[in-house]
Amino acid sequence: AVLSPHRSSMAAPLKEPLIENGTTASGPSPVWYLLWALSGLFEGFAFRKACIVYPAVLADQFVFRNFAVLKFFIAAVGSSMVSQGLMSTVMPTVFSKSMDYGANSYGNARVAIGCAILGVGMAIAGSGPSMFVPSLACHVTTATYLLAGGLVAALAVAIVDTFAPATGAGAPADRQTLPKLLGKAGPGGYAAVALPMGLVMLAAAVGLESVVNYQEDMARYGGGLAGPHPGA
């Protein structure tokens, strides 16, 4: 196995070396595969129940004709921050290792361009990476075009990486994170920032639902999302 170049030489030795994708040489436990599969099924089910797999709903969110997607993702990010904040407190060693997986830095310009392309693509297609697979399962007609576009985009990125490889990769210690900027680096620093931010986001999702509830958001579609091939 190839040791990750982003791990500190001062880190405690592991029973099994980490390979580049963060798993051990023997691979994850079968239990993890089951948990990942169940998590994916639950996520797809939630997307379908919230109707955000349909292009009209996501496209309308970009022009604020509804707030279903915004509430969904604010709640998702908030709950993720709370759960990871708790994990960083209960299992600090494991959490620290998980933070090392995203050590590569591609530079601010490349990240900004990539995010802009992603946002424009989601607005035009009415879908995104998380909603793509559930859209296929729901027989959304545009999902096949998204599959083709994703394959072309992956080829384009591979070509760019070949002729203009990413620069600026560095060790986790070199990265500026919000806990560091706020002077809360070290054990408990992530939780000190993530927990209150996550709770605020969850409260914002609840507050937004009280102002514009889900039934009001969906009423404007008048049952147009019920068919097997809803349009954008």
N, C-alpha and C positions, 0 to 999 in steps of 0.2 A: 504494500500500500504506500501511496505517496503522502507524506506528511504535508499538511497545509502550510504554505509559507507565511500565513497571516497569524499563526499562533506564536505567542511569546515564548522565548527560550526559558523564561523563568517559571512557566506554568508547571503545575504538578504533573508528573507522569501519569498516563492513563494505562489501564489494563490492556486496552487495545488502541492502536493509533487511529486518529481521525483521518479519513480520506477526504478528498476535495469537497464532496457534497455534505460533509458533516456526519455521515454515518460511520460506524466502526467497520473494520475489515470483514467481520462476519455478517454484517448487515443488521437491520432492525429486527426486533422480535416480531413474530407473526401476529402478536396481539396488537402491535402498532398498525399493521396493515388493516386489521379489522376496524380499529378505531378510526383510521383515516377514511376508510370506505363508508362507515356509518356517518361520519361528519360530513362527507361529501353528499351523501343521500339526504341528510337533514338540511343542508344548505340549499340543495336543489329544490326540495319540497317547500322550504320557506320562500324561495324566490317565486315559485309558481303560485303559492297561496297569496303572495303580495302582488302578483300580476306584473312584476317588474321584468319578467322575461320577454314581455311583449314590446316591440319597438315603439309603439305610440306612447307608452307610459314613460319610458326613459327619455325619448326625444322631447316630450312635453315638459319634463323636469328641467331641461336646459333653458327653457324660456319661462319657467315658473308657472306653467298652467296647472301643474299639480305638485305636491310635495311628498308623494309616496316614497320615491327613491331617496330623497334627502333624509327623511326620517329613518328609513331602513339603514342607510349607511352611517348616519350619525350614531345610531344605537349600536351598530356593529363595531365601529371604531371605539366607542366608549366602553362597551363590555369587554373588548379585547384589551384595552389599556388597564382596566380594573383587574382582569384575570391575570395578565402578565405582571402587573404590579404585585399582586399577591404571590405569584410564582417566584418573583425575584426575592421576596422576603422569606418564603418557606423553603425554596430550593435555590439558593443563590449560586451555587457552583454550576448546576445544570443550566440555569438561566444565563450565566456569564458565557458558557460555551455556546449557547444558542445565539448570542449576540455576535459572536465571532464569524458566523456564517455569512453575514452581509458586509464583510470587511472591504470588499473592492469598492473603489470610488471611481466614477467615470467622468468626473468634472462637472461643474455647475452648468456649463453651456449644453453639454450633451444631455444631461438630465432634463433641463428646461425644454429643449427641443423635443425630446421623447415624450414628455408629459403633455406638451401642446398637441403633438400628433395623436396621442391617445385620446385626449379630450375631444378634438375635432372628429376623430373617427367614431367615438361613442355617440356624439350628437347626430352625426349623419346616419349611422347605422341603427341607432336606437338599441344598442347592445354593447357589451363589453366582455372582458376576459372571464369574470365570474359568472355572468349570465349566459355565456355562449352554449355550454353543454346542456343546461336545462332548456334553452331555446330549441336545440336540436330534438330533445326528447318531447317537447311540446309541439313539434311539427311546425314551428314558425318558418315561413317560407324563406325569409332573408338569412336564416342561419347557415344554409349551405354556401351562400355568397361570403359570409363571414369566415367560414372554414377555408375557402379558397384564398381570401384576402390574408388570413393569418399565415398560411403557408408561404405566400409570396413575400409577406413582410419578414418572416423568419429567414428566408433566403436572402433578402436585401440586407438584413442585419449581419448575417454571416459574411456577406461580401464586404460590407463596411468594416467589420472587425478584421478581415483578412488584410485589407489594404490600408486601413487606418485604425490600428488597434487602440484600445482604450488606454489612456494615460492617467496617472495620478493615483494608482492603486497604492494603498498603504496599510499599515497595521492598525488594528482597532484603537490602539493608544494614541494614534495620530489624528483621529477623527474628532471633530467638534460635535458634541451632542448637547441637547438641551440641558440635561442635568449638569454637564460640565460648565456650560455658559452661566447657569444659575448658581454655580458654586456648590453643587450637591453631588459631585462625583464620588465614587466609592460605594461600599456596601450600603444598601438602602437608598441610594441616590435616585435610582430609577423609580422606585415606588413612591418616593417623596414628591416626584413630579407627575408620574402617570396616574396615580390613584385620584388625586383631586381633579385632574383634567378629565379623566374618564367619567367621574361622577357628574361633572358639569355637563359633559356631552350627553349623558343619559338623561339628565334633567332637561336639557334642551330638546331632546327628542320627545319626551313626555309633554313638555310645554307646547311644542309645535303641533303635536297631535290634538291637544286641547283647543287650539285655535283653528286648525284645519284638519278635521278628522278624516280617517281613511275612507269612510262611506261617501263623504263629499268629494274626495279626490276621484273616486271611481265612478260616481254618478254621471259625470260628463261623458263617459264612454257608452252609456246606454246599452250595455250588453254586447257591445261590439268586440269585446275581448273573448267572448265565450266560444267562438268558432275555432276549428282546428288550424286555420290559416289566417290569423289576424294580420291586417296590413299595418304599415308604418303610419 
